[in-house]
Amino acid sequence: MSEKRNIGNEIPAGPAPLVGLGEVEVRITLELGRTELTLEEATSLAEHSTVVGDKMADEPVDLLINGKLLGRGKLVLVGEHYGVQLTELIDQGGEAPPPKRLRKK
């Protein structure tokens, strides 16, 4: 049997070019960590309260684009601003991990 191919309508194997999408705005989130609080704990937060996340100080932070995990990296200072030096790119189908519960009831 021979395979029929329509050469004129083939879809390229690689990623489609982003022609015309360069001006589309996306939300970038640098996630230092997550935690869960009870409603009582959340409503008792005040100025100077400390909320502890689930990541250790030397663990990579997550970089999300429109809520989707794109990569992980090292937290760095860029002048007076925080930045992330990417050390790992995640498959585009990646989802952000759910928050971890830090306290036992």
C-alpha positions as a Markdown table, in Angstrom:
| # | Residue | x | y | z |
|---|---|---|---|---|
| 1 | Met | 0.0 | 0.0 | 0.0 |
| 2 | Ser | 1.2 | 3.4 | -0.8 |
| 3 | Glu | 0.8 | 6.4 | 1.6 |
| 4 | Lys | -1.1 | 9.4 | 0.1 |
| 5 | Arg | 0.3 | 12.8 | 1.0 |
| 6 | Asn | -1.1 | 16.2 | 0.2 |
| 7 | Ile | 2.2 | 18.2 | 0.0 |
| 8 | Gly | 0.6 | 21.6 | -0.3 |
| 9 | Asn | -1.3 | 21.3 | 3.1 |
| 10 | Glu | 1.4 | 19.8 | 5.3 |
| 11 | Ile | 1.8 | 21.2 | 8.8 |
| 12 | Pro | 5.4 | 21.8 | 9.8 |
| 13 | Ala | 6.8 | 19.4 | 12.5 |
| 14 | Gly | 8.2 | 22.2 | 14.7 |
| 15 | Pro | 6.5 | 24.8 | 16.8 |
| 16 | Ala | 4.4 | 27.3 | 14.8 |
| 17 | Pro | 5.9 | 30.7 | 14.4 |
| 18 | Leu | 4.5 | 33.4 | 16.6 |
| 19 | Val | 4.0 | 35.9 | 13.8 |
| 20 | Gly | 1.7 | 38.7 | 14.9 |
| 21 | Leu | 1.7 | 37.6 | 18.6 |
| 22 | Gly | 4.7 | 39.6 | 19.8 |
| 23 | Glu | 2.4 | 42.3 | 21.4 |
| 24 | Val | 0.2 | 39.9 | 23.3 |
| 25 | Glu | 0.5 | 40.6 | 27.0 |
| 26 | Val | 1.0 | 37.6 | 29.4 |
| 27 | Arg | 1.1 | 37.5 | 33.2 |
| 28 | Ile | 4.3 | 36.3 | 34.6 |
| 29 | Thr | 4.4 | 35.2 | 38.3 |
| 30 | Leu | 7.5 | 34.4 | 40.3 |
| 31 | Glu | 6.3 | 32.0 | 43.0 |
| 32 | Leu | 8.5 | 31.8 | 46.0 |
| 33 | Gly | 6.4 | 29.1 | 47.7 |
| 34 | Arg | 2.9 | 28.2 | 48.8 |
| 35 | Thr | 1.0 | 27.5 | 52.0 |
| 36 | Glu | -2.5 | 27.2 | 53.2 |
| 37 | Leu | -4.0 | 29.0 | 56.1 |
| 38 | Thr | -7.4 | 28.6 | 57.9 |
| 39 | Leu | -9.8 | 31.5 | 57.5 |
| 40 | Glu | -9.1 | 32.4 | 61.1 |
| 41 | Glu | -5.3 | 32.5 | 60.5 |
| 42 | Ala | -5.8 | 34.6 | 57.3 |
| 43 | Thr | -8.1 | 37.1 | 58.9 |
| 44 | Ser | -5.7 | 37.5 | 61.9 |
| 45 | Leu | -2.8 | 38.6 | 59.6 |
| 46 | Ala | -1.6 | 42.1 | 60.3 |
| 47 | Glu | 1.2 | 44.4 | 59.2 |
| 48 | His | 4.6 | 42.7 | 60.1 |
| 49 | Ser | 3.0 | 39.2 | 60.2 |
| 50 | Thr | 5.2 | 36.5 | 58.7 |
| 51 | Val | 3.7 | 33.9 | 56.4 |
| 52 | Val | 6.0 | 30.9 | 55.8 |
| 53 | Gly | 6.0 | 29.1 | 52.5 |
| 54 | Asp | 6.7 | 25.5 | 51.7 |
| 55 | Lys | 10.1 | 26.0 | 50.0 |
| 56 | Met | 13.5 | 26.1 | 51.6 |
| 57 | Ala | 15.6 | 29.1 | 51.0 |
| 58 | Asp | 18.0 | 27.3 | 48.6 |
| 59 | Glu | 15.2 | 25.7 | 46.5 |
| 60 | Pro | 14.4 | 27.0 | 43.0 |
| 61 | Val | 11.4 | 29.3 | 42.6 |
| 62 | Asp | 8.7 | 28.7 | 40.0 |
| 63 | Leu | 8.1 | 30.9 | 37.0 |
| 64 | Leu | 4.6 | 30.8 | 35.7 |
| 65 | Ile | 3.1 | 32.4 | 32.6 |
| 66 | Asn | -0.7 | 32.9 | 32.7 |
| 67 | Gly | -0.8 | 30.3 | 35.6 |
| 68 | Lys | 1.1 | 27.6 | 33.7 |
| 69 | Leu | 4.5 | 26.5 | 35.0 |
| 70 | Leu | 7.2 | 27.4 | 32.5 |
| 71 | Gly | 10.4 | 26.9 | 34.4 |
| 72 | Arg | 12.3 | 27.0 | 37.7 |
| 73 | Gly | 15.3 | 29.1 | 38.7 |
| 74 | Lys | 17.4 | 30.8 | 41.2 |
| 75 | Leu | 16.2 | 34.0 | 42.9 |
| 76 | Val | 18.6 | 36.8 | 42.1 |
| 77 | Leu | 18.8 | 40.6 | 42.7 |
| 78 | Val | 18.8 | 42.8 | 39.6 |
| 79 | Gly | 19.6 | 46.2 | 41.0 |
| 80 | Glu | 16.9 | 46.8 | 43.6 |
| 81 | His | 14.5 | 44.3 | 42.1 |
| 82 | Tyr | 14.1 | 40.5 | 42.4 |
| 83 | Gly | 14.5 | 38.3 | 39.3 |
| 84 | Val | 14.8 | 34.7 | 38.4 |
| 85 | Gln | 17.8 | 33.1 | 36.6 |
| 86 | Leu | 16.2 | 30.2 | 34.8 |
| 87 | Thr | 17.8 | 26.8 | 35.5 |
| 88 | Glu | 15.1 | 24.5 | 34.2 |
| 89 | Leu | 12.4 | 24.7 | 31.5 |
| 90 | Ile | 9.3 | 22.7 | 32.0 |
| 91 | Asp | 7.2 | 20.9 | 29.4 |
| 92 | Gln | 4.6 | 23.4 | 28.1 |
| 93 | Gly | 1.8 | 21.1 | 29.4 |
| 94 | Gly | 3.1 | 21.5 | 33.0 |
| 95 | Glu | 0.8 | 22.7 | 35.7 |
| 96 | Ala | 1.7 | 24.4 | 38.9 |
| 97 | Pro | 1.8 | 22.0 | 41.8 |
| 98 | Pro | -0.9 | 22.2 | 44.5 |
| 99 | Pro | 0.0 | 24.0 | 47.7 |
| 100 | Lys | 1.3 | 21.9 | 50.6 |
| 101 | Arg | -0.3 | 21.9 | 54.0 |
| 102 | Leu | 2.4 | 22.9 | 56.6 |
| 103 | Arg | 0.4 | 22.6 | 59.8 |
| 104 | Lys | -1.1 | 19.4 | 61.3 |
| 105 | Lys | -4.5 | 19.7 | 62.9 |
